[in-house]
Amino acid sequence: MTRVMQFISDERGIQHAEEGLLLALIAVALTAAATTLKGGIENVFTTANTKMATS
C-alpha cells in the first residue's frame, strides 16, 4: 500500500506532462502566427522581386 501512495504522490510525471502541453501550445501559437502572417510576408517579397526586376 505504501508503494501505491508513493506512486500517486510522485509529481515528476505530471510535471513532464505539463511541459509537453505547454510546448504543444507554443507550437500551435507559432503555426497560427505563421499562417496569419504568410500573406503579408509573401506580398513583401513579391513586391521587392517585382521592383528589382523592373529596375
C-alpha positions in Angstrom: 0.0 0.0 0.0 2.8 2.4 0.7 4.3 1.9 -2.8 0.9 2.8 -4.3 0.8 6.0 -2.2 4.4 6.9 -3.2 3.5 6.4 -6.8 0.4 8.6 -6.5 2.2 11.4 -4.7 5.1 11.4 -7.2 4.7 14.5 -9.3 7.6 14.1 -11.7 5.4 12.6 -14.4 2.8 15.3 -14.0 5.5 18.0 -14.5 6.7 16.4 -17.7 3.1 16.2 -19.0 2.5 19.9 -18.2 5.7 20.8 -20.0 4.6 18.8 -23.0 1.3 20.5 -23.1 3.0 23.9 -22.9 5.3 23.0 -25.8 2.3 21.9 -27.8 0.5 25.2 -27.1 3.6 27.2 -28.2 3.8 25.1 -31.4 0.1 25.8 -32.1 0.6 29.5 -31.5 3.6 29.7 -33.8 1.8 27.8 -36.5 -1.2 30.2 -36.2 1.1 33.2 -36.3 3.0 32.0 -39.4 -0.3 31.2 -41.2 -1.7 34.6 -40.4 1.4 36.4 -41.5 2.1 34.3 -44.6 0.1 36.6 -46.9 1.8 39.8 -45.7 5.3 38.3 -45.9 4.7 36.8 -49.3 3.4 40.2 -50.5 6.6 42.0 -49.3 8.9 39.6 -51.2 6.7 39.6 -54.3 6.8 43.4 -54.3 10.6 43.5 -53.8 11.1 41.0 -56.5 9.0 43.0 -58.9 10.8 46.2 -58.2 14.2 44.6 -58.6 13.1 43.0 -61.9 11.9 46.3 -63.3 14.9 48.3 -62.2 
